[in-house]
Amino acid sequence: MWSGETGMSFDIEELARLLSLLQPAPPGWVEAAQDLPRLRAGIDRLVAMAEEDAEIRARVVADLERALAEAGIDPTPRALAEARRRLET
């Protein structure tokens, strides 16, 4: 039996049994989770370039979808939203 900070205790076998009852994550969720680090790194690079150079920033803001594609990032709605959010700050 394990007791965490919350004071709740459980048996590891019971936890394993409960976890086995869960449905597997949908394939889209798994793919998104796998792509997230690459997506964040690509957006980090693009935002850093935009912060360093006003001309690059103007081009990125004017056509974000194209800028993402040229940076090797699939311009999905999620990628566009994340890049917009990062560029606003």
Order of alpha helices (4+ residues) and beta strands (2+ residues): beta-beta-alpha-alpha-alpha-alpha-alpha
